[in-house]
Amino acid sequence: MATIPLMVMAIFELVYLWYNGPYEVRSDLREHGEILAAAIAENSEYGLTSGNLKDLERTVRSLVAADKWIYRIDVVDSGRKPRLSIQAKDGRQAGGGRFDARVFRRTLPVDDFGSDELPHFSGEDRERVETTEVIGEVHVLLSEEPAIAKQKRRLLLQMLLLVFAVPLSVWVATLLGKALHRPMNTAIRALRDVRGGDYSVQLDVDDGGEMGELLDAINDMSRSLDEAKRNLEGKVLARTQDLEASRNEALKADAEKRRLIQKVDSAVEDERKSIAVEIHDELNATLLGARYSSRRILDMASALPASHETAVIKESAETIDRISAQLYTSARKIVRRLRPEVLDMLGLEGAVEEMLQTYESAPGAPSFTFNHAGDFSQVEGALAIAAYRLIQECVSNVVKHAQAKDVVVMAKVRISEDARMLRLGVIDDGIGFEPDGVQEGIGLIGMKERVYAFGGTLRIKTGQGAGTHIEIELPLNTNTSTKD
């Protein structure tokens, strides 16, 4: 399979050389003819002026005998009268074209000693001056046979180079494919072991470059997972023991029980948040490094000639990327499960107010106004989490990119006979953007996916210098009806 692209490339190269041959022949003939005509014209002035053409004839005969490209050389005077015509006598054929050059009269400046101040020089050291007077022409007729023979030799040499280059390229591609295939299989086996729960995997890194970085990333990922697992198990065990002790103490009195439960809940939430941060900062970063390395390997394999080995390399790199993505997704799910239950404690209104206060307390942050209306007890569970995340993403984008001074965040529960909707809105007075000129990022894609999952709608109104207005509507799955 690796030879097919190379053979196709070689065939195209040969076709190009074959069809480009006539152009090369014409170019060589034109260059050769113009140089010959100019050189002979340069040396023909004296013969045409004096009428003594013996030296010129001798020079031209020796030139015709020595240069196989020349078919005939003609020298004519200003009246087009032939003065000299020398033709090759070895059976050469014409066909290479005729190239002409004019013969101009040149004069030698003469010092008439008319100046008493300037120094006088003899004429032999003075440069001759060419005039515009044409005293004759030189016609050089070339034979195309030497040029064609030269082109054939050139084509033969290039064919020989291709004959040696194609097998050499196939051999090099095969070696590279095998060199990448072995460590790639090792990496895939290691990732499958990690996915199966064996975090003790450690690979021997013998190669440098991208493959070495991939193996190092797998080793780092395995160590991080193993360490995170052991730390998590130890913390869970320790926290379980603390909870059991606290629960036993709480049984002694109702007041003491409520106080201890509140303390335990707070400690559990803090610990879950701490564990979530550790997993997010260490494990996810390692998984992203593994995906980056696998994609670099995929790009390198795509640049190689197509072959079975390169196909296996690309498939292996895609497998690594897919497995890393699965592990990354699992880690994110764990983090989401371990997050603090802000929504459960404060409800959607309280959670949003707390979030806006946090953003507003940052240096240089805009001023936030939160308007809400309706019975938010209708908003709970997954819908509340989705609404919170949507507002969080919008506000984060405003702080990062909008350069706004005032931001209005709205949340409204609307219950009617026709529809039960949760309406969200974020309006800023920032710089805005052109929707058609901005590529969608991960944040906007994630917002659309969340809205779509709940059967809602997302509308963005913006323009350059006109601020941004985001409107979101999410249906409520509830049978309870309240008035706004």
C-alpha positions in Angstrom: 0.0 0.0 0.0 2.8 2.4 0.7 4.2 2.1 -2.8 0.9 3.2 -4.5 1.2 7.0 -3.6 4.9 6.9 -4.5 4.3 5.2 -7.8 1.6 7.6 -8.7 3.9 10.5 -7.8 6.7 9.0 -9.9 4.3 8.6 -12.9 3.2 12.2 -12.7 6.8 13.3 -12.4 7.7 11.3 -15.6 4.7 12.6 -17.4 5.6 16.2 -16.5 9.2 15.7 -17.6 8.1 14.1 -20.9 5.7 16.9 -21.8 8.1 19.6 -20.5 10.9 18.3 -22.7 10.0 20.3 -25.8 9.9 23.5 -23.8 13.4 22.7 -22.4 14.7 22.0 -25.9 13.4 25.3 -27.2 14.8 27.1 -24.2 18.2 25.6 -24.6 18.2 26.4 -28.4 17.1 30.0 -27.9 19.8 30.6 -25.2 22.5 29.0 -27.3 21.5 30.7 -30.5 21.3 34.2 -29.0 24.7 33.9 -27.4 26.3 32.6 -30.6 24.7 35.3 -32.8 25.8 38.1 -30.4 29.3 36.8 -30.2 29.8 36.5 -33.9 28.3 39.9 -34.5 30.7 41.4 -32.1 33.6 40.0 -34.1 32.3 40.7 -37.6 32.6 44.5 -37.6 36.2 44.6 -38.9 35.6 42.1 -41.7 32.5 43.8 -43.0 34.1 47.3 -42.7 37.4 46.3 -44.4 36.1 43.7 -46.7 38.7 41.2 -45.5 36.6 38.2 -44.3 39.4 35.6 -44.2 39.9 35.8 -40.4 36.2 35.9 -39.8 35.7 32.9 -42.2 38.4 30.9 -40.4 36.9 31.7 -37.0 33.4 30.7 -38.2 34.5 27.5 -39.8 36.3 26.4 -36.6 33.2 27.3 -34.6 30.9 25.3 -36.8 33.2 22.3 -36.7 33.5 22.5 -32.9 29.9 23.2 -32.0 27.5 20.4 -32.9 24.5 22.6 -32.3 25.3 24.9 -35.4 23.8 24.0 -38.7 24.8 27.1 -40.7 26.1 30.7 -40.1 25.4 33.5 -42.6 26.9 37.0 -42.6 25.3 39.6 -44.7 26.1 43.3 -45.2 23.7 46.3 -44.7 22.2 45.7 -48.1 21.3 42.0 -47.3 24.0 40.8 -49.7 25.5 37.5 -48.5 29.2 38.0 -47.5 29.8 34.7 -45.8 27.9 31.4 -45.4 29.4 28.4 -43.6 27.3 25.2 -43.3 28.2 22.0 -41.3 29.1 19.1 -43.6 28.6 16.2 -41.2 24.9 15.6 -42.1 23.4 17.7 -39.4 19.7 18.6 -39.8 18.2 22.0 -39.4 15.1 22.7 -37.4 16.5 24.4 -34.3 15.4 27.9 -35.5 17.3 31.0 -36.7 18.8 33.6 -34.4 19.8 37.0 -35.7 22.1 39.7 -34.4 22.9 43.1 -36.0 26.5 44.3 -36.6 27.0 47.9 -35.6 29.9 50.2 -36.6 32.1 51.2 -33.7 34.3 54.2 -33.7 37.5 54.9 -31.8 37.7 58.4 -30.2 40.6 60.5 -31.6 42.5 63.1 -29.6 43.0 66.2 -31.8 45.1 67.9 -29.2 42.8 70.8 -29.2 43.1 71.5 -25.4 46.1 73.1 -23.9 45.2 72.2 -20.3 43.9 68.6 -20.4 46.4 65.7 -20.7 46.5 63.9 -24.1 46.3 60.1 -24.5 46.9 57.8 -27.4 43.8 56.2 -29.0 44.8 52.6 -28.2 43.8 53.0 -24.5 40.5 54.8 -25.3 37.3 52.8 -25.2 35.6 52.2 -28.6 32.1 53.7 -29.0 29.3 51.7 -30.7 27.2 53.8 -33.1 23.6 53.1 -34.3 24.8 52.5 -37.9 24.0 48.9 -38.9 26.6 47.5 -41.3 25.4 44.0 -41.5 23.7 41.0 -39.8 24.6 37.6 -38.5 22.2 34.7 -39.0 22.8 31.5 -36.9 20.8 28.4 -37.9 20.8 25.7 -35.3 20.3 21.9 -35.4 17.8 20.6 -32.8 19.4 17.1 -32.7 22.0 18.0 -30.0 19.4 19.7 -27.9 17.0 16.7 -28.2 19.9 14.3 -27.3 20.7 16.5 -24.2 17.1 16.4 -23.1 17.0 12.6 -23.5 20.1 12.2 -21.3 18.5 14.5 -18.7 15.2 12.5 -18.8 17.1 9.2 -18.5 19.1 10.5 -15.5 15.9 11.7 -13.8 14.2 8.3 -14.4 17.2 6.6 -12.9 16.9 8.8 -9.8 13.2 8.0 -9.5 13.9 4.3 -9.8 16.2 4.5 -6.8 14.2 7.1 -4.9 10.9 5.2 -4.8 12.2 1.9 -3.2 14.3 4.0 -0.8 11.2 6.0 0.2 9.2 2.8 0.7 11.9 1.3 2.9 12.2 4.5 5.0 8.4 4.7 5.4 8.2 1.0 6.5 10.9 1.5 9.1 9.2 4.6 10.5 5.9 2.8 10.6 7.4 -0.1 12.5 9.2 2.2 14.9 5.9 4.0 15.8 3.8 0.8 15.8 5.6 -1.0 18.7 5.4 1.8 21.3 1.9 2.6 20.2 0.7 -0.9 21.0 2.4 -0.6 24.4 0.6 2.6 25.1 -2.8 1.2 24.1 -2.3 -1.9 26.3 -1.4 0.4 29.2 -4.4 2.6 28.7 -6.7 -0.4 28.6 -5.2 -1.6 31.9 -5.7 1.9 33.5 -9.3 1.9 32.2 -9.8 -1.5 33.9 -8.7 -0.1 37.2 -5.0 -1.1 37.2 -3.3 2.2 38.2 0.1 0.6 38.8 1.0 0.6 35.2 4.5 2.1 34.5 6.0 2.0 31.0 9.7 2.0 30.0 10.4 5.2 28.0 13.2 4.4 25.6 12.2 6.8 22.8 12.3 10.6 22.7 10.0 12.9 20.8 6.3 12.8 20.7 6.1 9.1 21.4 8.3 9.5 24.5 6.1 12.3 25.7 3.0 10.2 25.3 4.5 7.3 27.3 5.6 9.8 30.0 2.0 11.2 30.0 0.6 7.8 30.5 3.0 7.1 33.4 2.1 10.5 35.0 -1.6 9.7 34.5 -1.3 6.3 36.1 0.6 7.7 39.1 -1.9 10.5 39.5 -4.8 8.1 39.4 -3.2 5.7 41.8 -2.3 8.5 44.2 -5.8 10.1 43.9 -7.4 6.7 44.5 -5.3 6.0 47.7 -5.8 9.5 49.0 -9.6 9.3 48.3 -9.9 6.0 50.0 -7.9 7.2 53.0 -9.9 10.4 53.3 -13.2 8.6 53.0 -12.2 6.1 55.6 -11.1 8.8 58.0 -14.1 10.9 57.3 -16.4 7.9 57.8 -14.8 7.2 61.2 -15.3 10.9 62.1 -18.9 10.8 61.0 -19.6 7.7 63.0 -18.1 9.2 66.1 -20.0 12.5 65.5 -23.2 10.6 65.0 -22.7 8.7 68.2 -22.1 11.9 70.1 -25.2 13.5 68.5 -27.5 10.8 70.0 -26.9 12.2 73.5 -29.1 15.3 73.0 -31.3 16.8 70.3 -29.6 20.2 70.5 -26.2 18.6 70.4 -27.3 16.4 67.6 -28.4 19.3 65.4 -25.2 21.1 66.0 -23.0 18.1 65.2 -25.0 17.2 62.1 -24.6 20.8 60.8 -20.9 20.6 61.5 -20.6 17.1 59.9 -22.5 18.3 56.8 -20.3 21.3 56.5 -17.1 19.2 56.9 -18.4 16.7 54.3 -19.1 19.4 51.8 -15.7 21.0 52.4 -14.0 17.7 52.0 -15.9 16.8 48.8 -15.0 20.2 47.4 -11.3 19.6 48.2 -11.3 16.2 46.6 -13.1 17.6 43.5 -10.4 20.3 43.2 -7.6 17.7 43.5 -9.1 15.5 40.8 -9.8 18.5 38.5 -6.3 20.0 38.8 -4.2 16.8 38.6 -6.1 14.0 36.9 -7.8 16.1 34.2 -4.6 18.0 33.3 -2.8 14.7 32.8 -5.6 13.3 30.6 -5.6 16.5 28.5 -1.8 16.0 28.1 -2.3 12.5 26.9 -5.0 13.6 24.4 -2.7 16.3 23.1 0.2 13.9 22.6 -2.1 11.4 20.8 -3.4 14.1 18.4 0.2 15.1 17.7 1.0 11.5 16.8 -2.1 11.4 14.6 -1.0 14.5 12.8 2.5 13.0 12.3 1.1 9.7 11.0 -1.2 11.6 8.6 1.9 13.3 7.1 3.5 9.9 6.3 2.7 8.0 3.1 -0.4 5.9 3.3 0.3 2.3 4.4 -1.0 -0.4 6.6 1.4 0.6 9.4 0.4 4.3 9.2 -3.3 3.3 9.2 -2.7 1.2 12.4 -0.8 4.1 13.9 -3.6 6.5 13.2 -6.2 4.1 14.5 -4.1 3.6 17.7 -3.7 7.3 18.2 -7.5 7.7 17.8 -8.1 4.9 20.3 -5.8 6.6 22.8 -7.6 9.9 22.3 -11.0 8.2 22.7 -10.0 6.3 25.9 -8.5 9.5 27.3 -11.7 11.3 26.5 -13.7 8.6 28.3 -11.5 8.9 31.4 -11.7 12.6 31.3 -15.5 12.4 31.1 -15.6 10.0 34.0 -13.4 12.3 36.1 -15.7 15.3 35.3 -18.7 13.3 36.4 -17.0 12.5 39.7 -16.2 16.2 40.2 -19.8 17.2 39.5 -21.0 14.6 42.0 -18.6 15.9 44.7 -19.4 19.6 44.2 -20.9 21.7 47.0 -24.7 21.6 47.1 -25.2 25.3 46.8 -28.4 25.0 45.0 -29.9 22.6 47.5 -29.1 25.0 50.4 -29.9 28.4 48.9 -32.2 27.7 46.0 -31.6 29.1 42.5 -32.1 32.7 43.6 -29.7 32.5 46.5 -27.1 30.6 44.5 -27.2 33.2 41.7 -27.0 36.1 44.2 -24.0 34.5 45.9 -22.3 33.9 42.5 -22.8 37.5 41.4 -21.5 38.9 44.7 -18.4 36.8 44.2 -17.8 38.1 40.6 -18.6 41.7 41.7 -16.0 41.6 44.5 -13.2 41.0 42.0 -11.0 44.1 41.1 -12.3 45.8 37.9 -15.5 43.8 37.8 -18.7 45.4 36.4 -21.7 46.2 38.6 -24.3 43.4 38.7 -28.1 43.8 39.2 -30.2 40.7 39.8 -33.9 40.8 39.0 -36.0 37.7 39.8 -39.7 37.0 40.1 -41.9 33.9 40.6 -42.0 30.8 42.7 -38.6 29.2 42.4 -39.6 26.2 44.4 -40.8 24.9 41.0 -37.1 24.9 39.9 -35.1 22.1 41.4 -32.9 19.1 40.6 -31.3 18.9 37.2 -33.1 21.9 35.9 -31.9 24.1 38.7 -28.3 23.0 38.1 -28.6 23.7 34.4 -30.0 27.2 35.0 -27.3 27.9 37.4 -24.6 26.7 35.0 -26.0 28.7 32.1 -26.0 32.0 34.1 -22.6 31.2 35.4 -21.2 30.7 31.8 -22.9 34.0 30.6 -21.5 36.0 33.5 -18.0 34.5 33.1 -18.0 35.5 29.4 -19.1 39.0 30.3 -16.3 39.4 32.8 -13.6 37.9 30.5 -14.5 39.5 27.2 -17.3 42.2 27.3 -15.5 45.1 29.0 -18.9 46.0 30.4 -19.7 48.4 33.3 -23.2 47.4 34.1 -24.7 43.9 33.8 -28.4 42.9 34.5 -29.2 39.3 35.3 -32.8 38.2 35.2 -34.6 35.0 36.3 -38.4 34.6 36.1 -40.7 31.7 36.6 -43.7 32.1 34.4 -46.7 29.8 35.0 -49.8 30.0 32.7 -52.3 27.7 31.1 -50.3 27.6 27.9 -46.8 27.2 29.3 -44.7 26.7 32.3 -41.3 28.4 31.6 -38.2 29.5 33.4 -36.9 32.6 31.6 -33.2 33.7 32.1 -31.5 36.7 30.7 -28.1 38.4 30.9 -27.7 42.0 29.4 -24.5 43.9 29.4 -23.4 47.3 27.9 -20.0 46.0 26.7 -18.3 46.0 23.3 -20.4 43.2 21.8 -19.3 41.2 18.8 -20.2 40.2 15.3 -21.9 36.8 15.5 -20.9 35.8 12.0 -17.2 36.7 12.6 -16.7 34.8 15.8 -16.1 31.1 16.0 -18.2 29.3 18.6 -16.1 28.3 21.7 -16.6 25.4 24.1 -18.6 27.6 26.5 -21.2 28.6 23.9 -21.5 25.1 22.5 -22.0 23.8 26.1 -24.7 26.3 26.7 -26.6 25.3 23.5 -26.3 21.6 24.5 -27.7 22.3 28.0 -30.6 24.3 26.6 -31.3 21.7 23.9 -31.3 18.9 26.5 -34.2 20.5 28.3 -36.1 21.4 25.2 -35.5 25.1 25.6 -34.4 28.0 23.4 -31.3 30.3 23.3 -31.2 33.7 21.6 -28.2 36.0 21.4 -28.7 39.6 20.3 -25.4 41.5 19.8 -23.4 43.8 17.5 -20.1 45.5 17.4 -20.2 48.2 20.2 -23.9 47.4 21.0 -23.5 45.2 24.0 -24.9 41.7 24.3 -28.4 40.4 25.3 -28.8 36.6 25.9 -32.3 35.2 26.4 -32.9 31.6 27.6 -36.2 29.8 28.1 -36.4 26.4 29.8 -39.7 24.5 30.2 -40.8 23.5 33.7 -41.8 19.8 34.3 -44.2 20.4 37.1 -48.0 20.3 37.7 -47.9 23.0 40.3 -49.2 26.4 39.3 -48.4 29.8 40.8 -48.9 33.4 40.0 -46.0 35.7 39.1 
